[in-house]
Amino acid sequence: MSKVNDFLSEAGVFFLATADGDQPKLRPLGMHMEMDGKLLFGVGDFKAVFRQLQANPKCEIAAVKPDGHWLRYTGTAVFEADPHYAEAALAAMPDLRAIYNEETGNKMMIFHLEDAAAVDIAVMGEGTDLLAE
């Protein structure tokens, strides 16, 4: 997981692809963290992306680093039940507390990917499996 986390950190913004019925949906994200051996992501419980992942948890993350390498990270989204993950995300990105708090009623929903594959692909080259030991 560390290689994927490092890739996303270097890329900065990455994109999460979901499906809304038969229509693909793509949006930029930035929140990710590695914790308890998992690479975690967060989305708002009030957003369409959350409803899309609940209806069809298969998704893909894509990112590009400044050197032109790009990442394809594919799997099945599994939401975490333990609230300490959301609290850790909000501690790491305190500006998000303006959106996710008791007053707004919005909750950050944290998920990781299972049955995942992650490939680092050079612009003109073969892909490297980032999850291989």
C-alpha positions, -999 to +999 in steps of 0.1 A: +000+000+000+029+024+007+039+026-029+004+035-040+001+060-011+034+076-021+024+078-057-008+096-048+011+120-025+034+129-053+006+133-078-014+156-055-049+155-070-062+121-083-094+111-099-120+086-087-142+069-114-176+055-104-208+045-123-241+062-121-264+037-137-249+033-172-231+067-170-194+068-159-186+096-134-152+110-127-142+135-100-110+149-085-101+140-049-071+147-027-078+130+006-060+097+012-041+082+041-024+050+050-035+035+083-037+000+098-023-015+065-050+001+044-050+029+019-080+050+029-101+076+010-129+098+021-161+111+006-191+129+020-222+109+030-243+137+013-226+134-021-236+115-052-202+097-052-211+080-019-245+068-032-228+056-064-202+036-045-230+021-024-250+010-054-219-002-073-187-004-053-164-012-082-143+019-089-110+031-102-085+058-092-062+074-117-034+098-110-005+113-129+029+124-114+049+153-128+073+128-144+045+115-166+040+082-148+004+074-142-014+051-118-044+029-123-057+016-090-088-005-094-109-024-068-141-027-048-149+001-023-155-011+012-166+015+037-151+015+072-175+011+102-150+024+128-153+062+133-117+065+143-107+065+106-129+096+098-115+113+129-080+106+117-088+120+083-103+152+098-072+156+121-049+153+091-070+178+071-086+202+097-101+225+071-126+197+063-141+202+098-160+232+083-179+207+061-180+176+083-193+184+118-223+181+141-238+214+130-239+205+093-247+169+100-224+158+072-202+128+078-170+118+061-173+082+049-140+064+047-133+035+024-105+013+011-103-009-020-104-047-018-096-071-045-074-043-058-048-039-085-024-010-088-002-004-118+024+024-123+026+030-161+054+050-178+043+072-207+061+048-232+066+017-212+053-013-194+033-011-162+047-021-129+025-038-103+027-016-071+011-042-049+036-070-057+057-079-028 
